[in-house]
Amino acid sequence: MCGIVGAVSKSNVVDTLIEGLRRLEYRGYDSCGFAVIDATKTNHPLQRARTTARVADLAKQATEFNGHIGIAHTRWATHGKPDTQNAHPHISNDLIALVHNGIIENYEALREQLIAAGYQFSSETDTEVIAHLVHREYVKLAKPDLREAVAASILQLKGAYAIAVISQTEPKRLIGARAGSPLIVAIGDDGHYVSSDALALAGKAQTMIYLEEGDLVAISESDFNVWDRGGKIVSREIKPMPVQGEAVELGPYQHFMQKEIFEQARAASDTIAHISEFGPALFAADPKEWQAFDQILLLACGTSYYSACVAKYWLEEIARIPTQVEIASEYRYRQSIPRSKTLVVVVSQSGETADTLAALRHAKELGHGMSLSICNVASSAMVRETQWHFLTHAGTEVGVASTKAFTTQLLALYLLACSIAKRKGLVSSDAEKKMLHDLRHLPQAIHAVLALEPQIISWSQLFTKCENALFLGRGIHFPIALEGALKLKEISYIHAEAYPAGELKHGPLALVTEKMPVVTVAPNDTLLEKLKSNMQEVKARGGQLFVFADQGTHIKSEEGIRVIRLPEHYGDLSPILHVIPLQLLAYHTACALETDVDKPRNLAKSVTVE
């Protein structure tokens, strides 16, 4: 969740640190800060700037700083409230400066030890414990060495961390380490860098490496060395830096979320661009191994979990394969019964979601040998740790509330269902051609739905006056209702719940009044008539219905019922089209309420801590 950047360069690194933080701000924005060592001064003093405002405010302070080595951090608060004292970097005795992404589980015991040893704490964070720990180990050494001090310190930590550390007495070397949280090393002509995400350094470096679990790295302006968990020097594969810099530009849009909603047609087109047939090749799978599984286990969190819930319908109805969906953060802590012929499918936008990665590793420990990742980032840990993968080609998604990543996940999961169905002989050649035709037409259908924006804006004005909202769907569109409610909660701060419409009588109907908007996903499918009855139950109690229908539903606007009609019904792919107006409704409601759409309070884009 937090974002870290570190740099050692022949030139002033402050601008690099600030630009890196700008690009990582989506990971956490409770506070931010940086520290540099001014090598031009005799005693190489540590200089630090911190703020609880955004990176733009920090940039104003940065003009006064100069240093060829530095570290920076943008924070999503775990231990300690968002204030300047808790902001990173943390400094120990004017000697050690450190930034950290992760959670240290044994920090309380370590804190007590350090207080007993005379260390004074100025923050409530678990991170300050690491800074003091490194300092303690550093001054213990007969010949002080920052790498050795960090190596000794991380052996005492329990939990997840990615850290970057500098020392006032070693003004040309930066130490990084990771366990449970991501960290990359970027290699440039002018210096070397570390970061939570390659995005932070796109355009600054040409190549990079991914540190593996337990790795420690020492970088200077001209070289770097990596040690594994056992203290042995190792080499890691050097890869080209992803070309991502252009994706962080807002362009003509008001918010990144708005931009990403309108990029969904392009994202869908890119995701299916080179697909000419269904089959294992789409997932980089061996054709023989592709025959080995006979059930599916889907693991995901948040929005990705809702995409998995949609996929369960496709996999069981189209592919006729038993499918189980689990919330990743719950699955890893319960007793489950593994089956050797289960394909474990993990779904994540970033591929670094801590709970989903942990669930994947747990599934492997239980004996699940086959795994597949659905992911938007080719270089992610999830892709590297699964047997097979599918990349969604959504492009970089900056807005915290996921939009285009969700719709491309749905596309990937639909392709999975179709490919398994073909394996089982359930998809004829003619049926495959029809499915592929529908997929190729989908971007055009998305454009048509986006054209409904003016009507949705008029609805959003009504939602600004409510404190609660109810979302209804049935069958495969119930997870879409869940996603719609989540979007409204995330960015407008309006309390919203989603229910299967048939469950109204079992509780939610008690909440329905004329002040409660009820958003209904109403495609022309086999459950439409049942849904119409549920809508009448709401209307009879004075509820205000906001219905997203499509062609052939014959639902008309009348007293208590407002209808926006999607241009066409899209069969099995209908969930992809129906989620888009829900995204737009949440977005424009949030705009009307003047919330921080791209950076909603208390949330971060990549959940890299448990």
N, C-alpha and C positions, 0 to 999 in steps of 0.2 A: 504494500500500500504506500508507504513512504517512498520517495524517490531520492536517490543519492547520485552525486557526480563528483569525480575527483580528477585532477589534472596535474601533470608535471610537464612543463614546456620550456622552450627557449625564449618564449615571449610571455607577456602578461596574461595570466589565465583567467582573470576576473570576468571578462566578457564571455569566455567559454562556459564558465560556471553558471553565470546568469542565464545564458541562452539555453543551457541544459536544463536548468530549473523551469524555465518557461515551458519547455516541451514535456516535462515530467509533472507539471503542476496538477494534471488530472489524477495523479496517484495520491494526492493529499495536499490540502491547502489550508490547514489549521494555522500553520506558521512556516517560516522558511528562514534560511540563514546560510552564511558561508564563513570560512576562515582561510586566510592565506598567510604565508610566511614571506616577509619582506627580506629577501636575500641581499638587498642593496645596503641594508643597515648592519652594522658590525655584529650585534647580538641576535640577529635574525628573529625579531619579535613575532609572536603570533598575533594577528589582527583579526577581529571578528565583527560581523554585523548580523543582526537578527531582527525579525519583525513578525507580528501577528497579522499583518496585512498581506497582500498578495505579492508575487514576485516583482510586479511592476514597481511597488514601493521599495523593495530591496534594491532594485536596479538604480534608483535615485541615490541611495547611499553608496553604491559600489563605485561611483566615479572617483571617490577619494582613496581607493585602495589600489595597491600594486603588489604583485607577487608572481613568481614563476612556478609555484606549487600551491595547491589549495584543494579544499573539499567543500561541498555544498549539499543542502538537504531541503526538501519540501515535505512537510509532516502531515500525517494522519494520526491523530492522537490515540494512543492506547493507555499508557501509564502517565497520568498527569493531565490537567486541563490545558487547553490551548492558550498559552501565554508566553511571554518572551523568555522567562526563566526556564521553561520546559522546551523551548525551541533548540534545535541542533544548529551548529556543532556544540558539543560539550567539551570543555577544557579542564584538564586536571593540572593544577599547580603551575600554570603558565607554561607547561612543557608539552603536554599531549593534547591534541585536538582530534575529535572523533565524530563521525556520523554513522547512523545505524538504521537499517530497515529490518523489522522482525520483532519478536517478543522473547525476552529472556525469562524463562519460567522460574529459575532459582535466584532471581535478583534480590529478593528479600533477605535470604540467608547471606548472600555475598555482601549486601549493603551493611548488614550487622557486623560482619567481619571487618569491613573497611572502616566503619565508624570506630570500632574498637582499636584499629590501627592508627587512628588519628585523622582520617580523611573527613572533610566537611562537604556536605551535599547542599547544593543550591537549587536543585530541581526535584520533582517527584518521579522522574523517569527511570526506567530500567537501563536506559542508555548511559547515563552518568556513571553507573556502576562499572560498565565496561571501560570507560575512560580512566577511572581511578585504578581499576585492576591492571590496565596496561601500564600506567604510571608506576604502580607498586612493583610489577615485574621488571620494568625498565631500570629502576634505580637499584634493584637487587643485583643486577649483572655486574661482574667485575669490569667488563668492557661493554658499556651500554650499546645495545643493538635493537632497533625498533622491531625488526622482523622476529627476532627471538622472543622479545617481550610479548608481541601479539600472539605468537605461536603458543607460548606458555599460558596466556590469558584465555584463549578460546577453548583450551582443554578443560577449563573450569566452568564453562557455560553450558546450560541446558536450555534448549529451545531453538528458535530460528533466528538467524542473523545474516545480514550482509553488511559489512563494515568497511569504512575507509578511514585510515589513521595517518596523521602526520605528527612529526616531532620538531620542536623548535631547535633542537641540537642536530638534526639531520635534515637540512633544508633542501635537499635534492632527491629525496626518496619518499615514496608513498606506499603504504602497505594496505592491501585489501584481503578480505577473507569472506567466505560464504558457507552456510549450512542451512538449508531449508528456504532461503530467500535468494533470488537471482542476482548475479553480478557478472558483467562482461568486462573484458579488457579491450580497448580500442587502440589501434596502432596507426599513428599519423606521421607525417613528414616532420612536423614541428615538435612532437612530443608523444607521450602516452597517457591514456585516460582509463578511468573505470566508471561504470554507470550501472544503474538498475536495469536500463533498457537501451538498446541500440539507438532508438529514436532520439535520445538526448544528444547523440554525437553524430547523427547523420550529416554528411558534408564536411565534418571535421577530420575524420579518419577514413582510411581506405580499406583496412582489414581489421579483423577482430578475432577474439577467442571467447568461448563460453567456459567460465570456470565450472568445474564439476563439484559435486557435494564434498565438502570438507577441504577444498582447495584454499591455499593462501598464495598471494602474489605480491611481489615487490616490483615497483615500476620506477624508472627514472625517465629523463627526457629522451634518452637514447636506447634503452633496452628494458627488458622485463624478465623475471624468472617466476616459475610456478612450482609450488611444493604441494604434494598431496597430503591427505590426512595423516599419513605415517611419517611425514617429514622428508620424503624423498623428492628430489627435483624431477619434474615430469614435463613432457611437452603436450600441448593441447592443439588440436587441429585449428589452423588459421583459416578463416573464412572471409569472404568479401563482406563489407558492411552493407546492410540492406539500404536500398535507395528509398528513403522515407521522408526526407526533408520537406518535399512539396506538400505532403499531406497535412502538415500542421498549419498551413495557411488558411485563414477563414474565408477569404475571397469576398463575394458580394453578400454573404449571408449574415444575419444578425447574431447567430450562435452556431457553434459546431453541431449541436443536435439538429438544428434546422438543416444545415448542410448535409448531414449524414442521412436524414430522412429522405431528402431529395436525391441522394446518391444511390438509393436502393435499386433503381432500375439498372444503373450502370453496374452495381455490385452483382446483381443477379446475372446480368449478361456475362460478366467476367468469370463468374463461378461455373457457368455451363458452356463457356465459349468453345472448348475443344472436345466436347462430349458427343460422340457419334453413336454410342451404344452403352447399355448397362453391362456391368460385370466387375470382376475383381480388379481389373486394371485401374479403375477409377480410384481405388484405395491402396494402390501399390502393393496388392496382395498376390501371393502365389496361387495360381488356379487350383492346385491340388489341396493346399491348406484351406482354401476358401470353402471347400466341401465339408470341412471337419466339424463345424459348429452347428448346433441344433436349437440354440436359444440365445437371447440377447439380454445383457445387463447394461442399462444406461446409467451413468453416474454424472451428476452435474450440480451446480449451485445457481441460485438466483434466476436471472432471465434464461440462462442456458438450461436450467432444469425445466422451465416451461417448454422450451423447444423439444426437450426429450419427452415430455408428456404428450406433445402432439405426435411425435414419432412413434410412440407406443401404438396409437391407432393405425398409422400407416403400416407398421411392421406386422401387426396382427391381422389387419384386414386385407392388405395387398399381398404381403409375403407369407402370411399364415404361419408365422414363427412366434413361439411364446416369448414375451418380452416383459421385463421387470424394470421399473424406473426407481432409482433411489436418490435421495438428497445426499450428496457426497459427505457432508459434514456429519450426517447421522449414520450412514452405512459403516464407516470405519470404526464405530464404537458399539456395534451390536453384533450378536452372534448370528451369522448367516451360514447357509448351507451351500458350499461351493459344488459346482458340477463341472467336470473336466471339459465338457463340450460347449461351454458358454463363451460367447464372444463378449468381452467387456468393452463397451464404447464410452469414452470420456468426451465430454463436450465443454469447451471453454473458448471464449474469445481470445484471451491472452495466452493461454497454454501454460500459465504460471499460477493459476488459482490454487492456493495452498491446500484447501480441503479436498479439491478434486484430485490433485497430485497425490495426496496422502491416501485417498480412497483407492486410486489406481494401484499404488504400491501395496496397500493392504490386500487388494484382490489378488495380486500376484503372489503374495505370501500365502494366501489361502490355497493356491494351486491353479488359479486361472492362467492358462498359458497363452491365450489368444487375446489381443488387445488392439483397439482402433481408436485414434483420436480424431475428433472433428474440431478444427482449430483455425484461427485467422493468422497465426504467426508461425512461419515456417521454422524459425530458429528456436522455438520455445522448448522448454523441458518436456512438456507433454508429448510433443512430436518425437523428440529424441527417445523417449522412454516407452513408446508403444510400437508394437510390431508393424502395424499398418497406420495410414493416416489419410485424411482428406483436408486440403487447404481450401478455405472458403473464399478467398480473394475479395473480401469486403474492403480491403485497404485499411489504413490506420483509422481507428475510431477513437476520438478524443473525448467526446461528451460522455459523462459518467453513465447516463441512462442509455443503455444499448438499444440500437435501432437496426442499422444495416447488418451488424454482426448477427442479430437474431434471425433476420429473414434469410441470410445466407446459410446459417446453421440449419434452418428448416429445409432449404434446398438440398443440402448435403445429406440430411437424414432421409429425405424423400428418395434421393438417388440410391441410398443404401437399401431402403425397402424394395425399390424396383429391381435392384441388382440381385437381392436374395430371392425375390419372386421369380426372376428369370432363371436362377439356378435351380429352382424347384419345378420349373416347367409351367409356371402359372402365367407367364407373359408370352403371348405369341408374337411372331414377327410383326404382324399388322398392329397389334396392341402396343408394341415397343415404339413403332413409328409414330403412332398417335400420341403416346406419352411424350416423346421427344419433341414433337410439333408443339404440344401445349407448353412445354418448358421454354422453347424458343420464342413463343408468343408472350411469355410472362412479363418481360420488361415493358412491352407495350401496354399490357394490362395494368402494370404498376403506375405508369405515366397517367393513365386514365383515372386511377384512384387518386393520385396526387392532385389532379385537377379539381377535386372536390374541396380543396382547402378553404375557399371563401365561405362555403356553407358551414364548415366545421368551426371556423373562426366565430361565426355568429352564435353557435352553441356555446363556445368557450366562455363568452361573456356571462352567460347564465350560471356556469359552474363556479365562477368567482364568488358568488353569493352563498354558496353552500359550504357546510363543514364536513359532510359525509357524502359518499356516493356508493352505489351498489352496481356491480357489473354481473351480467348474466350471460351464460352460454350453455349449449348442450353438445354432448358428444365431443368430437374433435375440436370444436370451437370453445369448449370450456377452458382449456389452457390459454387460449387467446384472450378470453375474458380476464383470466388471472394476470396475464401480461399487461393488459390495459389498465387494470387496477394498480399494478405495481408502478407503471409509468406515472400515473397521476399522483401517487404517494411520493415517489422519488423526487419529483421536480416542482410540484405545486404545494406540497405539504398538506393536501386535503386527504383526510382519512378515507380510504376506499377498500372495499372487500369484493371478492368475486365468489360466486356460487354457481354450481350447476342449477339451471333454472328449475328443474324438478324438485330441488331441495327447499324451495321457497317456503312451503308449508311446514317445514321442519325447523323453523326458527327465524330466518331472515325477514319473513313477512311482518314480524312484529316491529321492525324498524321502519317500515315504509310509511311515509307521510308525504304531504304535498311539498315538504322541504327537502326530500331525499330524491335526487336524480337517480334513475335506474337506467344504466347503459346496457343495451341488449344487442348481442351479436346474432343476427338472424338471417343466415344464408338459406337459399332454397334447397334444403337437403331433406333427408328422410325424417328428421325430427322437427321439421318446421311447424306442423300442426300442433304438436305437443307444446312447442315453445309459444305459439300464439295463445294457448290456454293459460300458460304461466303469465304472459303479458296482461291478460284480462284480470288475473288475480291482483296484479299490481294496480291497474287502472281502477278497479272497483274500490280500492282503498285510498284513492286520491294520489297515488304515486305518479310522478312525471317520468314518462318513458322517452328515452333517446335511442332510437333504433337504427342500427346499420344493417340495412337489408341489401338484397341484390335482385336481379331480374327474376321475375316469376313468383316472388313471394306474395304479391297482392296485399301487402301491408301499406295502408294509406295514413297520411297525417290527419289527425283529428284532435279533438279536445283531449289533452293529457298524453298524446302520442305524437312525437316529432320523428320524422323519417328522413334519413339520407340514404339514397339508393346507389349502390356500387354499379358501375356500368354493365357488368356481366357476372354470371355465376361461373366459377372456375373449377368445379368438381373437387377432386382430391387436393388441389393446390389452393383451394379457397382460403385456408388459414393464413397464407402468406399475404393475400390481398386484404383480408379483414383486419389484420393487426395494424396496417398503415393508418387508417383513420383514427384508431385509438391512440397511436403515437402523436398524431397531429392535434388531437383533442387535448391531450396532456400538455403538449408543448405550448399551444396558444393560451391555455388556461394559466400556465405558469408565467408566460409573458405578460398577460393581463394583470397578474398578481405581483409582477416585478420581482420575482425570485431570481436567484442566480442559477439559470437553467443548466449551464454546462458543469457547474460545480455546486451541486446541492449540498446543503449542510449535512455534516456528519458522515458523508459518503465519500468513497474513492473508487476509481475505475478498476484498478487491479487489486484484488483482495489476496495479497501475498502473505498474510498472517492468519493464524487460526482465530 
